[in-house]
Structures are given as structure tokens and as C-alpha cells.
Amino acid sequence: MELKIISPEEVKQLLKEGKNISLIDVREDEEVAEGKIPEAVHIKMGEIPERLDEIDKEKEHIIICRSGRRSENVSLFLMDQGYKVKNMEGGMLAYGDHNS
């Protein structure tokens, strides 16, 4: 099965429309300290396996990192575990201003 991707622009649009979407930021603490999408839940990449019970299997989740590479790995891992996920392409670098 192929990994679905979503663009930062699409994510911004969904948030602007007030859609109830699940965003999971898998970056490290110091990266998140520089700013994250307010609606995103922070679960570090290394903690994903032990925190699977916090991730709802019924929902689709958008996985976010700095550039899109770690989130791609996490997305593939979660897909293997039976989760519905999309990788935000380009990560926070492409998302731009974290506070907008």
C-alpha cells in the first residue's frame, strides 16, 4: 500500500476551515520548542512505538517532522501497525511560519 501525502498548504487549509484533524509532530523537544502547529500533538519519533495506545486507530493522522523524512518513516511504521496516516510533505520547513 502506498503512503498518502498531504501538502503543508492543504494542512493549513483544513485548519483554517476548522476541520477536526489529527496532527502528530514527531520532532525532538528542542525542535518543537522553536514552534509547532498549535493543534499538533507532540510524540517524539523514538517514543511512537511505546505510545501507540495514545493514537486512535479509527482516525486518520497527519504526521509531521522538520523536513518530511522522519515523518515518512513514522508514517510507514504506523501503516504497518494498521493506522490511517498521511505524511506532511516537506515538513515544518515547507510549512513556514509556525505561528500563522
C-alpha positions in Angstrom: 0.0 0.0 0.0 1.3 3.4 -0.9 1.8 6.1 1.7 -0.5 9.0 1.3 0.9 12.5 1.4 -0.6 15.9 2.1 0.9 19.3 1.4 1.5 21.9 4.1 -0.9 24.2 2.2 -3.6 21.5 2.4 -3.0 21.2 6.2 -3.2 25.0 6.6 -6.5 25.0 4.6 -8.0 22.2 6.8 -7.1 24.1 9.9 -8.4 27.3 8.5 -11.7 25.6 7.8 -11.8 24.4 11.4 -11.7 20.7 10.4 -11.1 18.2 13.2 -7.8 16.7 12.0 -5.2 14.9 14.0 -1.6 16.2 13.6 1.3 14.3 15.2 4.6 16.1 15.4 7.4 13.6 15.8 10.3 16.1 16.1 12.6 16.3 19.1 11.8 18.6 22.1 14.3 21.3 21.1 12.8 21.5 17.6 9.3 21.7 18.9 10.4 24.4 21.4 11.1 26.6 18.3 7.5 26.4 17.4 4.9 23.9 16.3 1.5 23.9 14.8 -0.7 24.7 17.8 -3.2 21.9 17.0 -0.4 19.2 16.8 0.3 16.6 19.4 4.0 16.1 20.1 5.1 12.5 20.2 8.8 12.1 19.6 9.7 9.6 16.8 11.6 7.4 19.3 8.5 7.3 21.6 6.0 6.3 18.9 6.2 2.5 19.5 5.6 2.8 23.2 2.8 5.4 22.9 0.7 3.7 20.2 -2.2 3.4 22.7 -2.4 7.3 22.6 -3.0 7.2 18.8 -6.6 6.5 17.8 -6.8 3.7 15.2 -10.2 5.0 14.0 -8.9 8.4 12.9 -6.6 9.5 10.2 -3.4 11.1 11.4 -1.1 13.6 9.7 2.5 13.0 10.6 4.9 16.0 10.8 8.6 16.5 11.2 11.2 19.1 10.1 11.6 18.1 6.5 9.2 15.2 5.9 11.8 12.4 6.1 11.3 11.2 9.7 7.6 11.6 9.4 7.7 9.4 6.3 9.4 6.7 8.4 6.9 7.1 11.2 4.0 7.0 8.8 5.2 3.8 7.2 5.7 2.2 10.7 2.2 3.3 11.7 0.7 2.0 8.4 2.3 -1.4 9.2 0.6 -1.3 12.6 -2.8 -0.7 10.9 -3.1 3.0 11.4 -4.5 5.5 8.8 -1.9 8.1 8.2 -0.7 10.8 5.8 2.8 12.3 5.7 3.0 16.1 5.5 5.4 16.6 2.6 8.3 19.0 3.2 7.7 19.1 7.0 7.8 22.3 9.1 10.4 23.8 6.7 7.8 23.8 4.0 5.0 24.8 6.4 6.8 28.1 7.1 5.9 30.4 9.9 4.9 28.1 12.7 2.6 30.7 14.4 0.5 31.6 11.4 
